[in-house]
């Protein structure tokens, strides 16, 4: 008898729980992305999909134009949870989810900044390693 998708998900639930316990901040970011996306899409609190997308683009542009400054800013923000203290990771993760729900455009601006600085560094590494040959990381 073939399992339906709900039963397959139920069988994988221990894997999700193990991942969530091991990677608290990453799990909170995944939840915040989902909550922020739904909040922006449905105009639940403040903003909507248009302003959220605008802030995502602004954050990405800032990350590309000023990657060092944006990296320093984001490192200071995430330094609270990167000490591997479970309590602080859970607190920062909870704040992330609340901000994503109440102010999704602010959360997506931060995600844009991360994407912009990653884009900047990836293109620099790609250019330094031969450019058109492709990336060894991909």
Secondary structure, DSSP 4 states (H G I P E B T S, - for coil): ----HHHHHHHHHHHHHHHHHH-HHHHHHHHHHHHHHHHHHTT-SS--HHHHHHHHHHHHHHHHHTHHHHHHHHHHHHTTTTT--HHHHHHHHHHHHHHHHH-HHHHHHHHHHHHHHHHHHHHHHHHHTTGGG--S--
